[in-house]
Amino acid sequence: MQKVQDLELKGRNIAIIHPDLGIGGAEQLIINIGLSLQENGANVTVYTPRYDPERCFEDSKLLNVEVRGSYFPRSIFGKFYAM
């Protein structure tokens, strides 16, 4: 398996999609991946429908985060949760 440092990333555009960039283990993983790619020369953008800079990891502020699709509800009538 290749390490991030071994990949040719300089100038590459990488998009990461995450359903809710808040505080949690999966969010920390997404942020760590984004920062690692960014440190190795990639242009990283994280797309998410939910992002509150006041309720997130500080490191997320070092990434380009774009909020898209925030008008979609998380559930319908308390059921049918979005994946």
Secondary structure, DSSP 4 states (H G I P E B T S, - for coil): ---GGGS--TT-EEEEE-S-BSSSHHHHHHHHHHHHHHHTT-EEEEEES-B-TTSS-GGGGGSEEEE--TTS-S-BTTBS---
